[in-house]
Structures are given as structure tokens and as C-alpha cells.
Amino acid sequence: MSTEHGNLIKSPKQLIIMVFAGFFVPLIIILLLMVFMNNGKRADSSASANEIIKPVAQLNFKDASEPAAPAVGAK
């Protein structure tokens, strides 16, 4: 077995291509993930955010001094 390691980049042109690919490929992947997660919902984002949060953020206050409603089937 040889203990030498071969160089993958053998010319300056390959080096330039690898530098650009190392920068632009992750950038393109990130942008595509952003588009995928956004699903094209850019219009009126505040309204859609309120619709998403509403089930979690909605509070129902009741007066604690009122008697509790009887449970169904209770005698």
C-alpha cells in the first residue's frame, strides 16, 4: 500500500471551480430550503402568523366565583 496521498486539485482552474462551488452550492441549498419552508406565503404574513398562533394564544377567562357547571352524567 502506498502512503502517499494524491492531490484532488491538479490545476488552478480546478481550484477556482472548487472555491466557487464551495461558496455557491451551500448558498443555493439554503435558498431552496427557505423557499420550501416558506411555501410561497409572503403576502400578508402578519395575518397568517395570527392565524397560526391563535389556537395557542387564545385565553378564555371565567369568573371564579360562579358555581361550576355540573358534569354530564353526575347526580
N, CA and C atoms as an extended XYZ file, in Angstrom:
225
Properties=species:S:1:pos:R:3:atomname:S:1:resname:S:1:resid:I:1 pbc="F F F"
N         0.833       -1.192        0.000 N   MET     1
C         0.000        0.000        0.000 CA  MET     1
C         0.872        1.249        0.000 C   MET     1
N         0.439        2.221       -0.714 N   SER     2
C         1.180        3.465       -0.802 CA  SER     2
C         0.735        4.393        0.325 C   SER     2
N         1.676        5.079        0.924 N   THR     3
C         1.347        6.015        1.996 CA  THR     3
C         1.194        7.432        1.468 C   THR     3
N         1.404        7.632        0.179 N   GLU     4
C         1.261        8.964       -0.403 CA  GLU     4
C        -0.214        9.270       -0.656 C   GLU     4
N        -0.558       10.516       -0.492 N   HIS     5
C        -1.903       10.990       -0.777 CA  HIS     5
C        -1.855       11.806       -2.054 C   HIS     5
N        -2.767       11.504       -2.962 N   GLY     6
C        -2.806       12.253       -4.212 CA  GLY     6
C        -3.597       13.535       -4.059 C   GLY     6
N        -3.247       14.545       -4.838 N   ASN     7
C        -3.977       15.812       -4.816 CA  ASN     7
C        -5.204       15.701       -5.704 C   ASN     7
N        -6.350       16.108       -5.192 N   LEU     8
C        -7.556       16.096       -5.997 CA  LEU     8
C        -7.597       17.267       -6.969 C   LEU     8
N        -7.004       18.385       -6.577 N   ILE     9
C        -6.989       19.582       -7.422 CA  ILE     9
C        -5.622       19.671       -8.079 C   ILE     9
N        -5.617       19.567       -9.399 N   LYS    10
C        -4.341       19.496      -10.111 CA  LYS    10
C        -4.019       20.757      -10.911 C   LYS    10
N        -4.983       21.672      -11.057 N   SER    11
C        -4.704       22.882      -11.839 CA  SER    11
C        -5.388       24.078      -11.171 C   SER    11
N        -4.944       25.286      -11.492 N   PRO    12
C        -5.580       26.488      -10.937 CA  PRO    12
C        -7.048       26.617      -11.345 C   PRO    12
N        -7.381       26.128      -12.539 N   LYS    13
C        -8.778       26.184      -12.988 CA  LYS    13
C        -9.664       25.331      -12.084 C   LYS    13
N        -9.200       24.147      -11.714 N   GLN    14
C        -9.963       23.295      -10.801 CA  GLN    14
C       -10.084       23.939       -9.419 C   GLN    14
N        -9.044       24.634       -8.980 N   LEU    15
C        -9.078       25.309       -7.689 CA  LEU    15
C       -10.146       26.404       -7.687 C   LEU    15
N       -10.187       27.197       -8.749 N   ILE    16
C       -11.176       28.272       -8.851 CA  ILE    16
C       -12.584       27.695       -8.871 C   ILE    16
N       -12.785       26.617       -9.615 N   ILE    17
C       -14.108       25.981       -9.674 CA  ILE    17
C       -14.516       25.470       -8.298 C   ILE    17
N       -13.593       24.859       -7.579 N   MET    18
C       -13.915       24.317       -6.250 CA  MET    18
C       -14.203       25.426       -5.237 C   MET    18
N       -13.506       26.549       -5.333 N   VAL    19
C       -13.764       27.674       -4.424 CA  VAL    19
C       -15.163       28.232       -4.666 C   VAL    19
N       -15.514       28.435       -5.935 N   PHE    20
C       -16.853       28.933       -6.245 CA  PHE    20
C       -17.929       27.928       -5.859 C   PHE    20
N       -17.685       26.648       -6.134 N   ALA    21
C       -18.664       25.614       -5.779 CA  ALA    21
C       -18.823       25.525       -4.258 C   ALA    21
N       -17.727       25.673       -3.540 N   GLY    22
C       -17.784       25.627       -2.078 CA  GLY    22
C       -18.571       26.785       -1.492 C   GLY    22
N       -18.654       27.878       -2.212 N   PHE    23
C       -19.421       29.032       -1.724 CA  PHE    23
C       -20.862       28.993       -2.206 C   PHE    23
N       -21.051       28.742       -3.509 N   PHE    24
C       -22.385       28.867       -4.092 CA  PHE    24
C       -23.288       27.658       -3.861 C   PHE    24
N       -22.752       26.468       -3.795 N   VAL    25
C       -23.599       25.288       -3.585 CA  VAL    25
C       -24.316       25.352       -2.237 C   VAL    25
N       -23.634       25.622       -1.112 N   PRO    26
C       -24.374       25.754        0.155 CA  PRO    26
C       -25.364       26.920        0.135 C   PRO    26
N       -24.990       28.021       -0.531 N   LEU    27
C       -25.886       29.169       -0.620 CA  LEU    27
C       -27.163       28.798       -1.370 C   LEU    27
N       -27.029       28.090       -2.471 N   ILE    28
C       -28.199       27.671       -3.240 CA  ILE    28
C       -29.058       26.701       -2.437 C   ILE    28
N       -28.416       25.785       -1.711 N   ILE    29
C       -29.174       24.838       -0.884 CA  ILE    29
C       -29.956       25.577        0.196 C   ILE    29
N       -29.356       26.557        0.839 N   ILE    30
C       -30.038       27.338        1.873 CA  ILE    30
C       -31.217       28.100        1.280 C   ILE    30
N       -31.018       28.718        0.120 N   LEU    31
C       -32.109       29.454       -0.517 CA  LEU    31
C       -33.261       28.527       -0.906 C   LEU    31
N       -32.947       27.352       -1.434 N   LEU    32
C       -34.001       26.403       -1.786 CA  LEU    32
C       -34.755       25.919       -0.554 C   LEU    32
N       -34.053       25.710        0.552 N   LEU    33
C       -34.727       25.327        1.794 CA  LEU    33
C       -35.627       26.447        2.303 C   LEU    33
N       -35.189       27.691        2.155 N   MET    34
C       -36.026       28.815        2.576 CA  MET    34
C       -37.301       28.884        1.748 C   MET    34
N       -37.189       28.681        0.444 N   VAL    35
C       -38.367       28.699       -0.426 CA  VAL    35
C       -39.291       27.540       -0.075 C   VAL    35
N       -38.722       26.367        0.177 N   PHE    36
C       -39.522       25.200        0.528 CA  PHE    36
C       -40.264       25.416        1.848 C   PHE    36
N       -39.598       25.971        2.848 N   MET    37
C       -40.234       26.175        4.149 CA  MET    37
C       -41.258       27.304        4.093 C   MET    37
N       -41.009       28.292        3.260 N   ASN    38
C       -41.917       29.428        3.157 CA  ASN    38
C       -43.187       29.056        2.393 C   ASN    38
N       -43.078       28.118        1.461 N   ASN    39
C       -44.214       27.648        0.662 CA  ASN    39
C       -44.920       28.779       -0.079 C   ASN    39
N       -44.241       29.844       -0.417 N   GLY    40
C       -44.827       30.925       -1.178 CA  GLY    40
C       -45.794       31.793       -0.395 C   GLY    40
N       -45.749       31.773        0.920 N   LYS    41
C       -46.665       32.572        1.743 CA  LYS    41
C       -45.977       33.874        2.148 C   LYS    41
N       -45.842       34.771        1.226 N   ARG    42
C       -45.206       36.052        1.545 CA  ARG    42
C       -46.220       37.175        1.704 C   ARG    42
N       -47.402       37.035        1.160 N   ALA    43
C       -48.399       38.093        1.218 CA  ALA    43
C       -49.091       38.091        2.582 C   ALA    43
N       -49.158       39.233        3.195 N   ASP    44
C       -49.848       39.439        4.466 CA  ASP    44
C       -49.389       38.443        5.525 C   ASP    44
N       -48.100       38.456        5.816 N   SER    45
C       -47.533       37.486        6.752 CA  SER    45
C       -48.035       37.705        8.176 C   SER    45
N       -48.426       38.942        8.538 N   SER    46
C       -48.915       39.167        9.905 CA  SER    46
C       -50.256       38.484       10.128 C   SER    46
N       -51.120       38.486        9.130 N   ALA    47
C       -52.415       37.819        9.265 CA  ALA    47
C       -52.227       36.320        9.366 C   ALA    47
N       -51.358       35.762        8.557 N   SER    48
C       -51.151       34.318        8.617 CA  SER    48
C       -50.483       33.926        9.934 C   SER    48
N       -49.614       34.773       10.466 N   ALA    49
C       -48.992       34.481       11.758 CA  ALA    49
C       -50.046       34.492       12.859 C   ALA    49
N       -50.985       35.432       12.794 N   ASN    50
C       -52.051       35.469       13.797 CA  ASN    50
C       -52.933       34.234       13.714 C   ASN    50
N       -53.197       33.752       12.520 N   GLU    51
C       -53.999       32.543       12.368 CA  GLU    51
C       -53.275       31.326       12.920 C   GLU    51
N       -51.966       31.284       12.759 N   ILE    52
C       -51.188       30.154       13.255 CA  ILE    52
C       -51.114       30.176       14.776 C   ILE    52
N       -50.942       31.354       15.366 N   ILE    53
C       -50.763       31.486       16.807 CA  ILE    53
C       -52.094       31.417       17.558 C   ILE    53
N       -53.191       31.744       16.924 N   LYS    54
C       -54.481       31.872       17.591 CA  LYS    54
C       -54.863       30.656       18.444 C   LYS    54
N       -54.773       29.418       17.967 N   PRO    55
C       -55.161       28.295       18.818 CA  PRO    55
C       -54.331       28.174       20.092 C   PRO    55
N       -53.101       28.619       20.060 N   VAL    56
C       -52.235       28.518       21.228 CA  VAL    56
C       -52.410       29.724       22.138 C   VAL    56
N       -52.590       30.881       21.564 N   ALA    57
C       -52.586       32.117       22.330 CA  ALA    57
C       -53.969       32.528       22.832 C   ALA    57
N       -54.998       31.832       22.443 N   GLN    58
C       -56.348       32.228       22.836 CA  GLN    58
C       -56.593       31.840       24.302 C   GLN    58
N       -57.043       32.786       25.094 N   LEU    59
C       -57.341       32.557       26.509 CA  LEU    59
C       -58.829       32.776       26.748 C   LEU    59
N       -59.424       31.901       27.531 N   ASN    60
C       -60.827       32.033       27.906 CA  ASN    60
C       -60.885       32.264       29.415 C   ASN    60
N       -61.281       33.477       29.804 N   PHE    61
C       -61.372       33.813       31.217 CA  PHE    61
C       -62.788       33.564       31.706 C   PHE    61
N       -62.900       32.978       32.903 N   LYS    62
C       -64.198       32.751       33.524 CA  LYS    62
C       -64.141       33.308       34.939 C   LYS    62
N       -65.288       33.711       35.409 N   ASP    63
C       -65.380       34.225       36.769 CA  ASP    63
C       -65.275       33.056       37.742 C   ASP    63
N       -64.317       33.120       38.665 N   ALA    64
C       -64.084       32.026       39.598 CA  ALA    64
C       -65.173       31.944       40.655 C   ALA    64
N       -65.958       32.995       40.863 N   SER    65
C       -66.991       32.974       41.896 CA  SER    65
C       -68.268       32.287       41.422 C   SER    65
N       -68.419       32.051       40.120 N   GLU    66
C       -69.604       31.374       39.616 CA  GLU    66
C       -69.522       29.889       39.948 C   GLU    66
N       -70.660       29.261       40.240 N   PRO    67
C       -70.629       27.823       40.517 CA  PRO    67
C       -70.287       27.055       39.241 C   PRO    67
N       -69.622       25.950       39.422 N   ALA    68
C       -69.210       25.148       38.284 CA  ALA    68
C       -70.409       24.455       37.679 C   ALA    68
N       -70.388       24.273       36.375 N   ALA    69
C       -71.468       23.570       35.686 CA  ALA    69
C       -71.390       22.101       36.073 C   ALA    69
N       -72.533       21.449       36.280 N   PRO    70
C       -72.489       20.035       36.662 CA  PRO    70
C       -71.957       19.197       35.507 C   PRO    70
N       -71.210       18.163       35.868 N   ALA    71
C       -70.631       17.290       34.859 CA  ALA    71
C       -71.722       16.440       34.229 C   ALA    71
N       -71.538       16.036       33.022 N   VAL    72
C       -72.516       15.208       32.326 CA  VAL    72
C       -72.574       13.853       33.012 C   VAL    72
N       -73.788       13.388       33.347 N   GLY    73
C       -73.967       12.101       33.987 CA  GLY    73
C       -73.830       12.172       35.498 C   GLY    73
N       -73.587       13.340       36.078 N   ALA    74
C       -73.454       13.468       37.535 CA  ALA    74
C       -74.827       13.581       38.157 C   ALA    74
N       -74.990       13.023       39.347 N   LYS    75
C       -76.286       13.064       40.055 CA  LYS    75
C       -76.270       14.049       41.180 C   LYS    75
